[in-house]
Amino acid sequence: MQTRRAQHSHPRTALTLALALAGLVGFVGIVASPELATASEAENVAAATTGAPLRSTPANHRAARVLKLLQRIDDTLKETRYEHRTTIRSREGIYYWDCSAMAAYILAKAAPAARKALTRERPVARDFYQVIRQAPTRGDREGWRRLPRITDVRPGDVFAWKRPKDFPSKNTGHVGFVLEAPVPAPGWEDAYLVRIADATSLPHGDDTRDPEGEGGFGHGTLLFTTDGDGHGTAYGWYGARSRGVIETPIAFGRLIR
């Protein structure tokens, strides 16, 4: 059993800033992670104190609701663990789950129509990927809109990918929520660092989870490469520390209903 304790100030900055820009909480200050303070990110942080750039704000009230729910979990979390059998006791701050159970829980509260589109009672990561890939880029389909380019992504949006063929894992892929607008990854061509919230057994870059713990809910940074036109082509699990990437299409979706 793991008791989760935040190790960095940056994750809460992401949620607090996004919620403040959405008018849901008071602005309490910004602390940037030295590892991720690229020029683009520094400009976004500076702008947030004088007039927030559009891409730093949630796209709509559904996205703002997602961020508020994630913040509530973060504020009250006592125990978390990564496992495929889901146990949620929110009043006690206990969350034992995997990535798809966590995402389904948030959607049920923040975007019921989008959750209903995942027709399984217990959706898996592959289901999230498929429903996003089938969604239109304008309007919505059953509460989902597909974002064709990574530069369209904003806080509160959803990312998902399907497990690559022959990849040594029993999981069907991965899914989670974006906390900050993507920023260009130093040293990589057409690649971006994205601060996210998810449930995992293996922490990402600049992660809030204990690397020796049992995983569960937390925040970390992923690296996404693109094809030059903004379409996600691969992921680096450890963010800026990634030494390589796993090739598989990345889907980004927006919750509309």
Phi and psi in degrees as GROMACS dihedral restraints (atoms count N, CA, C in turn):
[ dihedral_restraints ]
;  ai    aj    ak    al  type     phi  dphi    fc
    3     4     5     6     1  -109.8    20    10
    4     5     6     7     1   131.7    20    10
    6     7     8     9     1   -95.2    20    10
    7     8     9    10     1   119.9    20    10
    9    10    11    12     1   -84.7    20    10
   10    11    12    13     1   131.1    20    10
   12    13    14    15     1  -132.1    20    10
   13    14    15    16     1   131.3    20    10
   15    16    17    18     1   -66.3    20    10
   16    17    18    19     1   137.7    20    10
   18    19    20    21     1  -104.9    20    10
   19    20    21    22     1   -14.8    20    10
   21    22    23    24     1  -134.2    20    10
   22    23    24    25     1   156.3    20    10
   24    25    26    27     1   -86.2    20    10
   25    26    27    28     1   -20.6    20    10
   27    28    29    30     1   -59.6    20    10
   28    29    30    31     1   -43.3    20    10
   30    31    32    33     1   -58.0    20    10
   31    32    33    34     1   -45.4    20    10
   33    34    35    36     1   -67.5    20    10
   34    35    36    37     1   -32.6    20    10
   36    37    38    39     1   -55.8    20    10
   37    38    39    40     1   -44.7    20    10
   39    40    41    42     1   -58.6    20    10
   40    41    42    43     1   -50.5    20    10
   42    43    44    45     1   -68.0    20    10
   43    44    45    46     1   -45.3    20    10
   45    46    47    48     1   -63.2    20    10
   46    47    48    49     1   -42.8    20    10
   48    49    50    51     1   -63.5    20    10
   49    50    51    52     1   -48.1    20    10
   51    52    53    54     1   -61.6    20    10
   52    53    54    55     1   -41.9    20    10
   54    55    56    57     1   -68.1    20    10
   55    56    57    58     1   -37.5    20    10
   57    58    59    60     1   -63.0    20    10
   58    59    60    61     1   -41.5    20    10
   60    61    62    63     1   -68.2    20    10
   61    62    63    64     1   -25.5    20    10
   63    64    65    66     1   -85.3    20    10
   64    65    66    67     1    -3.9    20    10
   66    67    68    69     1    79.8    20    10
   67    68    69    70     1    18.3    20    10
   69    70    71    72     1   -97.3    20    10
   70    71    72    73     1   -21.4    20    10
   72    73    74    75     1  -141.7    20    10
   73    74    75    76     1   164.7    20    10
   75    76    77    78     1   -76.7    20    10
   76    77    78    79     1   148.1    20    10
   78    79    80    81     1   -76.1    20    10
   79    80    81    82     1   126.7    20    10
   81    82    83    84     1  -119.4    20    10
   82    83    84    85     1     3.5    20    10
   84    85    86    87     1   121.6    20    10
   85    86    87    88     1   167.1    20    10
   87    88    89    90     1  -130.8    20    10
   88    89    90    91     1   133.0    20    10
   90    91    92    93     1  -129.0    20    10
   91    92    93    94     1   112.4    20    10
   93    94    95    96     1   -87.7    20    10
   94    95    96    97     1   145.3    20    10
   96    97    98    99     1   -74.1    20    10
   97    98    99   100     1   125.7    20    10
   99   100   101   102     1   -57.0    20    10
  100   101   102   103     1   -34.3    20    10
  102   103   104   105     1   -66.6    20    10
  103   104   105   106     1   -30.1    20    10
  105   106   107   108     1  -110.1    20    10
  106   107   108   109     1     9.0    20    10
  108   109   110   111     1   -80.8    20    10
  109   110   111   112     1    72.1    20    10
  111   112   113   114     1   -76.1    20    10
  112   113   114   115     1   170.6    20    10
  114   115   116   117     1   -60.1    20    10
  115   116   117   118     1   -43.9    20    10
  117   118   119   120     1   -63.8    20    10
  118   119   120   121     1   -41.9    20    10
  120   121   122   123     1   -67.2    20    10
  121   122   123   124     1   -40.1    20    10
  123   124   125   126     1   -61.4    20    10
  124   125   126   127     1   -38.6    20    10
  126   127   128   129     1   -64.9    20    10
  127   128   129   130     1   -40.5    20    10
  129   130   131   132     1   -63.5    20    10
  130   131   132   133     1   -43.7    20    10
  132   133   134   135     1   -63.8    20    10
  133   134   135   136     1   -44.0    20    10
  135   136   137   138     1   -63.4    20    10
  136   137   138   139     1   -41.8    20    10
  138   139   140   141     1   -64.4    20    10
  139   140   141   142     1   -28.1    20    10
  141   142   143   144     1   -64.6    20    10
  142   143   144   145     1   -22.0    20    10
  144   145   146   147     1   -85.5    20    10
  145   146   147   148     1   -13.5    20    10
  147   148   149   150     1  -123.1    20    10
  148   149   150   151     1   -14.9    20    10
  150   151   152   153     1   162.6    20    10
  151   152   153   154     1    96.8    20    10
  153   154   155   156     1   -62.4    20    10
  154   155   156   157     1   134.3    20    10
  156   157   158   159     1   -67.2    20    10
  157   158   159   160     1   150.5    20    10
  159   160   161   162     1   -54.9    20    10
  160   161   162   163     1   -42.1    20    10
  162   163   164   165     1   -71.8    20    10
  163   164   165   166     1   -10.5    20    10
  165   166   167   168     1   -87.8    20    10
  166   167   168   169     1    -5.3    20    10
  168   169   170   171     1  -104.0    20    10
  169   170   171   172     1   153.2    20    10
  171   172   173   174     1   -59.3    20    10
  172   173   174   175     1   147.4    20    10
  174   175   176   177     1   -72.3    20    10
  175   176   177   178     1   -29.6    20    10
  177   178   179   180     1  -159.4    20    10
  178   179   180   181     1  -177.7    20    10
  180   181   182   183     1   -70.4    20    10
  181   182   183   184     1   -24.6    20    10
  183   184   185   186     1   -67.0    20    10
  184   185   186   187     1   -44.5    20    10
  186   187   188   189     1   -63.5    20    10
  187   188   189   190     1   -40.6    20    10
  189   190   191   192     1   -62.9    20    10
  190   191   192   193     1   -37.4    20    10
  192   193   194   195     1   -64.9    20    10
  193   194   195   196     1   -41.3    20    10
  195   196   197   198     1   -56.4    20    10
  196   197   198   199     1   -48.6    20    10
  198   199   200   201     1   -63.5    20    10
  199   200   201   202     1   -38.1    20    10
  201   202   203   204     1   -65.9    20    10
  202   203   204   205     1   -39.6    20    10
  204   205   206   207     1   -66.5    20    10
  205   206   207   208     1   -42.3    20    10
  207   208   209   210     1   -62.3    20    10
  208   209   210   211     1   -39.1    20    10
  210   211   212   213     1   -65.0    20    10
  211   212   213   214     1   -39.3    20    10
  213   214   215   216     1   -63.6    20    10
  214   215   216   217     1   -42.6    20    10
  216   217   218   219     1   -62.1    20    10
  217   218   219   220     1   -45.6    20    10
  219   220   221   222     1   -60.2    20    10
  220   221   222   223     1   -39.7    20    10
  222   223   224   225     1   -72.1    20    10
  223   224   225   226     1   -30.7    20    10
  225   226   227   228     1  -109.1    20    10
  226   227   228   229     1    -0.4    20    10
  228   229   230   231     1   -63.9    20    10
  229   230   231   232     1   126.5    20    10
  231   232   233   234     1  -113.5    20    10
  232   233   234   235     1   -43.4    20    10
  234   235   236   237     1  -139.7    20    10
  235   236   237   238     1   137.5    20    10
  237   238   239   240     1  -146.5    20    10
  238   239   240   241     1   150.6    20    10
  240   241   242   243     1  -155.7    20    10
  241   242   243   244     1   143.0    20    10
  243   244   245   246     1   -86.3    20    10
  244   245   246   247     1   119.0    20    10
  246   247   248   249     1  -160.4    20    10
  247   248   249   250     1   157.2    20    10
  249   250   251   252     1   -82.6    20    10
  250   251   252   253     1   -15.9    20    10
  252   253   254   255     1   -91.2    20    10
  253   254   255   256     1   118.1    20    10
  255   256   257   258     1   -85.0    20    10
  256   257   258   259     1   131.1    20    10
  258   259   260   261     1  -133.7    20    10
  259   260   261   262     1   117.7    20    10
  261   262   263   264     1  -125.2    20    10
  262   263   264   265     1   117.6    20    10
  264   265   266   267     1  -127.9    20    10
  265   266   267   268     1    81.5    20    10
  267   268   269   270     1   -62.1    20    10
  268   269   270   271     1   -34.8    20    10
  270   271   272   273     1   -65.9    20    10
  271   272   273   274     1   -25.6    20    10
  273   274   275   276     1   -96.6    20    10
  274   275   276   277     1    -4.0    20    10
  276   277   278   279     1    72.2    20    10
  277   278   279   280     1    33.2    20    10
  279   280   281   282     1  -113.0    20    10
  280   281   282   283     1   125.1    20    10
  282   283   284   285     1  -139.0    20    10
  283   284   285   286     1   106.7    20    10
  285   286   287   288     1  -111.4    20    10
  286   287   288   289     1   114.8    20    10
  288   289   290   291     1  -167.7    20    10
  289   290   291   292     1   174.6    20    10
  291   292   293   294     1  -112.3    20    10
  292   293   294   295     1  -175.2    20    10
  294   295   296   297     1   -63.1    20    10
  295   296   297   298     1   -42.7    20    10
  297   298   299   300     1   -72.5    20    10
  298   299   300   301     1   -34.6    20    10
  300   301   302   303     1   -66.1    20    10
  301   302   303   304     1   -40.7    20    10
  303   304   305   306     1   -63.0    20    10
  304   305   306   307     1   -45.4    20    10
  306   307   308   309     1   -65.5    20    10
  307   308   309   310     1   -41.0    20    10
  309   310   311   312     1   -63.7    20    10
  310   311   312   313     1   -37.7    20    10
  312   313   314   315     1   -62.5    20    10
  313   314   315   316     1   -45.0    20    10
  315   316   317   318     1   -66.8    20    10
  316   317   318   319     1   -43.6    20    10
  318   319   320   321     1   -63.4    20    10
  319   320   321   322     1   -38.1    20    10
  321   322   323   324     1   -59.4    20    10
  322   323   324   325     1   -30.7    20    10
  324   325   326   327     1   -93.3    20    10
  325   326   327   328     1   -31.5    20    10
  327   328   329   330     1   -99.9    20    10
  328   329   330   331     1   -31.1    20    10
  330   331   332   333     1  -148.4    20    10
  331   332   333   334     1    78.4    20    10
  333   334   335   336     1   -58.5    20    10
  334   335   336   337     1   -37.8    20    10
  336   337   338   339     1   -65.8    20    10
  337   338   339   340     1   -41.6    20    10
  339   340   341   342     1   -64.4    20    10
  340   341   342   343     1   -37.7    20    10
  342   343   344   345     1   -65.8    20    10
  343   344   345   346     1   -40.1    20    10
  345   346   347   348     1   -64.3    20    10
  346   347   348   349     1   -29.4    20    10
  348   349   350   351     1   -64.7    20    10
  349   350   351   352     1   -23.7    20    10
  351   352   353   354     1   -84.5    20    10
  352   353   354   355     1    88.2    20    10
  354   355   356   357     1   -65.1    20    10
  355   356   357   358     1   -19.2    20    10
  357   358   359   360     1   -71.7    20    10
  358   359   360   361     1   144.3    20    10
  360   361   362   363     1   -63.0    20    10
  361   362   363   364     1   -34.1    20    10
  363   364   365   366     1  -127.6    20    10
  364   365   366   367     1    84.0    20    10
  366   367   368   369     1   -67.2    20    10
  367   368   369   370     1   155.8    20    10
  369   370   371   372     1  -115.1    20    10
  370   371   372   373     1   172.4    20    10
  372   373   374   375     1   -56.7    20    10
  373   374   375   376     1   -38.6    20    10
  375   376   377   378     1   -58.5    20    10
  376   377   378   379     1   -35.2    20    10
  378   379   380   381     1   -64.9    20    10
  379   380   381   382     1   -40.9    20    10
  381   382   383   384     1   -63.6    20    10
  382   383   384   385     1   -44.4    20    10
  384   385   386   387     1   -59.0    20    10
  385   386   387   388     1   -46.8    20    10
  387   388   389   390     1   -66.8    20    10
  388   389   390   391     1   -40.5    20    10
  390   391   392   393     1   -68.5    20    10
  391   392   393   394     1   -33.1    20    10
  393   394   395   396     1   -69.6    20    10
  394   395   396   397     1   -45.1    20    10
  396   397   398   399     1   -61.7    20    10
  397   398   399   400     1   -29.0    20    10
  399   400   401   402     1   -87.2    20    10
  400   401   402   403     1    -8.7    20    10
  402   403   404   405     1   -78.8    20    10
  403   404   405   406     1   152.4    20    10
  405   406   407   408     1   -78.6    20    10
  406   407   408   409     1   164.3    20    10
  408   409   410   411     1   -90.3    20    10
  409   410   411   412     1    -7.5    20    10
  411   412   413   414     1  -130.8    20    10
  412   413   414   415     1   147.8    20    10
  414   415   416   417     1    66.9    20    10
  415   416   417   418     1  -142.1    20    10
  417   418   419   420     1  -159.7    20    10
  418   419   420   421     1   163.9    20    10
  420   421   422   423     1  -128.3    20    10
  421   422   423   424     1   111.9    20    10
  423   424   425   426     1    52.5    20    10
  424   425   426   427     1    41.0    20    10
  426   427   428   429     1    89.7    20    10
  427   428   429   430     1     3.5    20    10
  429   430   431   432     1  -119.5    20    10
  430   431   432   433     1   142.4    20    10
  432   433   434   435     1  -127.7    20    10
  433   434   435   436     1   134.3    20    10
  435   436   437   438     1   -87.0    20    10
  436   437   438   439     1   137.2    20    10
  438   439   440   441     1  -101.0    20    10
  439   440   441   442     1   112.8    20    10
  441   442   443   444     1   -71.6    20    10
  442   443   444   445     1   -25.4    20    10
  444   445   446   447     1  -126.9    20    10
  445   446   447   448     1   146.2    20    10
  447   448   449   450     1   -63.7    20    10
  448   449   450   451     1   -27.0    20    10
  450   451   452   453     1   -71.3    20    10
  451   452   453   454     1    -9.7    20    10
  453   454   455   456     1   -84.2    20    10
  454   455   456   457     1   -12.7    20    10
  456   457   458   459     1   -73.8    20    10
  457   458   459   460     1   138.2    20    10
  459   460   461   462     1  -135.4    20    10
  460   461   462   463     1   166.5    20    10
  462   463   464   465     1   -55.0    20    10
  463   464   465   466     1   137.0    20    10
  465   466   467   468     1    94.7    20    10
  466   467   468   469     1    -8.5    20    10
  468   469   470   471     1   -77.5    20    10
  469   470   471   472     1   169.5    20    10
  471   472   473   474     1  -112.2    20    10
  472   473   474   475     1   139.7    20    10
  474   475   476   477     1  -118.1    20    10
  475   476   477   478     1   150.8    20    10
  477   478   479   480     1  -158.1    20    10
  478   479   480   481     1   149.0    20    10
  480   481   482   483     1  -142.5    20    10
  481   482   483   484     1   159.9    20    10
  483   484   485   486     1  -101.3    20    10
  484   485   486   487     1   140.9    20    10
  486   487   488   489     1   -55.1    20    10
  487   488   489   490     1   129.2    20    10
  489   490   491   492     1   -63.1    20    10
  490   491   492   493     1   150.2    20    10
  492   493   494   495     1   -58.5    20    10
  493   494   495   496     1   135.5    20    10
  495   496   497   498     1    70.0    20    10
  496   497   498   499     1     8.6    20    10
  498   499   500   501     1   -72.4    20    10
  499   500   501   502     1   133.9    20    10
  501   502   503   504     1   -76.3    20    10
  502   503   504   505     1    72.0    20    10
  504   505   506   507     1  -154.0    20    10
  505   506   507   508     1   146.9    20    10
  507   508   509   510     1   -86.7    20    10
  508   509   510   511     1   -13.5    20    10
  510   511   512   513     1   -70.2    20    10
  511   512   513   514     1   154.0    20    10
  513   514   515   516     1   -87.0    20    10
  514   515   516   517     1    -6.5    20    10
  516   517   518   519     1   153.6    20    10
  517   518   519   520     1  -147.6    20    10
  519   520   521   522     1  -151.9    20    10
  520   521   522   523     1   152.0    20    10
  522   523   524   525     1  -148.8    20    10
  523   524   525   526     1   150.0    20    10
  525   526   527   528     1  -172.5    20    10
  526   527   528   529     1  -168.4    20    10
  528   529   530   531     1  -121.4    20    10
  529   530   531   532     1   143.2    20    10
  531   532   533   534     1   -82.7    20    10
  532   533   534   535     1   133.1    20    10
  534   535   536   537     1  -102.8    20    10
  535   536   537   538     1   -27.2    20    10
  537   538   539   540     1  -138.4    20    10
  538   539   540   541     1   152.0    20    10
  540   541   542   543     1   -61.4    20    10
  541   542   543   544     1   141.7    20    10
  543   544   545   546     1   -58.5    20    10
  544   545   546   547     1   147.2    20    10
  546   547   548   549     1  -126.6    20    10
  547   548   549   550     1   146.4    20    10
  549   550   551   552     1   -56.4    20    10
  550   551   552   553     1   139.1    20    10
  552   553   554   555     1   -88.6    20    10
  553   554   555   556     1   118.7    20    10
  555   556   557   558     1   -59.0    20    10
  556   557   558   559     1   133.9    20    10
  558   559   560   561     1    85.9    20    10
  559   560   561   562     1    -3.3    20    10
  561   562   563   564     1  -119.7    20    10
  562   563   564   565     1   142.4    20    10
  564   565   566   567     1   -89.9    20    10
  565   566   567   568     1   129.6    20    10
  567   568   569   570     1    54.1    20    10
  568   569   570   571     1    42.3    20    10
  570   571   572   573     1  -130.0    20    10
  571   572   573   574     1   156.6    20    10
  573   574   575   576     1  -138.3    20    10
  574   575   576   577     1   147.6    20    10
  576   577   578   579     1   -98.2    20    10
  577   578   579   580     1   135.2    20    10
  579   580   581   582     1  -133.2    20    10
  580   581   582   583     1   123.7    20    10
  582   583   584   585     1   -81.0    20    10
  583   584   585   586     1   127.9    20    10
  585   586   587   588     1  -136.3    20    10
  586   587   588   589     1   164.6    20    10
  588   589   590   591     1  -118.4    20    10
  589   590   591   592     1   135.0    20    10
  591   592   593   594     1  -159.4    20    10
  592   593   594   595     1  -172.8    20    10
  594   595   596   597     1  -125.2    20    10
  595   596   597   598     1   127.1    20    10
  597   598   599   600     1  -153.9    20    10
  598   599   600   601     1   159.8    20    10
  600   601   602   603     1   -93.2    20    10
  601   602   603   604     1   -14.7    20    10
  603   604   605   606     1  -123.0    20    10
  604   605   606   607     1   107.5    20    10
  606   607   608   609     1   -59.2    20    10
  607   608   609   610     1   154.2    20    10
  609   610   611   612     1   -91.0    20    10
  610   611   612   613     1  -163.3    20    10
  612   613   614   615     1   -72.4    20    10
  613   614   615   616     1   145.8    20    10
  615   616   617   618     1    46.4    20    10
  616   617   618   619     1    53.8    20    10
  618   619   620   621     1   -95.6    20    10
  619   620   621   622     1   153.9    20    10
  621   622   623   624     1   -84.5    20    10
  622   623   624   625     1   -14.6    20    10
  624   625   626   627     1   -86.6    20    10
  625   626   627   628     1   147.9    20    10
  627   628   629   630     1   -67.9    20    10
  628   629   630   631     1   120.7    20    10
  630   631   632   633     1   -62.5    20    10
  631   632   633   634     1   -19.1    20    10
  633   634   635   636     1   -99.9    20    10
  634   635   636   637     1     4.5    20    10
  636   637   638   639     1   -90.2    20    10
  637   638   639   640     1  -160.0    20    10
  639   640   641   642     1  -105.8    20    10
  640   641   642   643     1    15.7    20    10
  642   643   644   645     1    71.0    20    10
  643   644   645   646     1  -151.1    20    10
  645   646   647   648     1   108.8    20    10
  646   647   648   649     1  -150.4    20    10
  648   649   650   651     1   -72.8    20    10
  649   650   651   652     1   141.5    20    10
  651   652   653   654     1   178.0    20    10
  652   653   654   655     1  -176.2    20    10
  654   655   656   657     1  -120.7    20    10
  655   656   657   658     1   146.9    20    10
  657   658   659   660     1  -159.3    20    10
  658   659   660   661     1  -175.7    20    10
  660   661   662   663     1  -121.5    20    10
  661   662   663   664     1   128.4    20    10
  663   664   665   666     1  -106.4    20    10
  664   665   666   667     1   156.2    20    10
  666   667   668   669     1  -108.8    20    10
  667   668   669   670     1   130.9    20    10
  669   670   671   672     1  -122.1    20    10
  670   671   672   673     1   128.1    20    10
  672   673   674   675     1   -94.4    20    10
  673   674   675   676     1   156.6    20    10
  675   676   677   678     1  -131.1    20    10
  676   677   678   679     1   171.6    20    10
  678   679   680   681     1   -88.4    20    10
  679   680   681   682     1     8.9    20    10
  681   682   683   684     1    98.1    20    10
  682   683   684   685     1   -23.5    20    10
  684   685   686   687     1  -101.9    20    10
  685   686   687   688     1     7.8    20    10
  687   688   689   690     1    93.5    20    10
  688   689   690   691     1     1.0    20    10
  690   691   692   693     1   -84.2    20    10
  691   692   693   694     1   126.6    20    10
  693   694   695   696     1   -66.2    20    10
  694   695   696   697     1   129.8    20    10
  696   697   698   699     1  -119.2    20    10
  697   698   699   700     1   -17.9    20    10
  699   700   701   702     1  -166.5    20    10
  700   701   702   703     1   163.8    20    10
  702   703   704   705     1  -129.0    20    10
  703   704   705   706     1   148.5    20    10
  705   706   707   708     1  -113.7    20    10
  706   707   708   709     1   116.4    20    10
  708   709   710   711     1   -63.3    20    10
  709   710   711   712     1   -30.5    20    10
  711   712   713   714     1  -102.9    20    10
  712   713   714   715     1    22.8    20    10
  714   715   716   717     1    60.0    20    10
  715   716   717   718     1  -131.1    20    10
  717   718   719   720     1   -64.2    20    10
  718   719   720   721     1   -19.6    20    10
  720   721   722   723     1   -88.5    20    10
  721   722   723   724     1    -1.3    20    10
  723   724   725   726     1   -63.2    20    10
  724   725   726   727     1   132.4    20    10
  726   727   728   729     1   -94.4    20    10
  727   728   729   730     1    -9.1    20    10
  729   730   731   732     1  -165.8    20    10
  730   731   732   733     1   177.5    20    10
  732   733   734   735     1  -130.8    20    10
  733   734   735   736     1   158.7    20    10
  735   736   737   738     1  -104.8    20    10
  736   737   738   739     1   120.1    20    10
  738   739   740   741     1   -78.6    20    10
  739   740   741   742     1   123.0    20    10
  741   742   743   744     1  -171.0    20    10
  742   743   744   745     1   142.4    20    10
  744   745   746   747     1   -60.9    20    10
  745   746   747   748     1   139.1    20    10
  747   748   749   750     1  -106.9    20    10
  748   749   750   751     1   131.7    20    10
  750   751   752   753     1  -108.3    20    10
  751   752   753   754     1   135.8    20    10
  753   754   755   756     1  -120.0    20    10
  754   755   756   757     1   130.7    20    10
  756   757   758   759     1  -130.8    20    10
  757   758   759   760     1   154.5    20    10
  759   760   761   762     1  -117.3    20    10
  760   761   762   763     1   136.9    20    10
  762   763   764   765     1   -85.2    20    10
  763   764   765   766     1   123.2    20    10
  765   766   767   768     1  -107.4    20    10
  766   767   768   769     1   -37.6    20    10
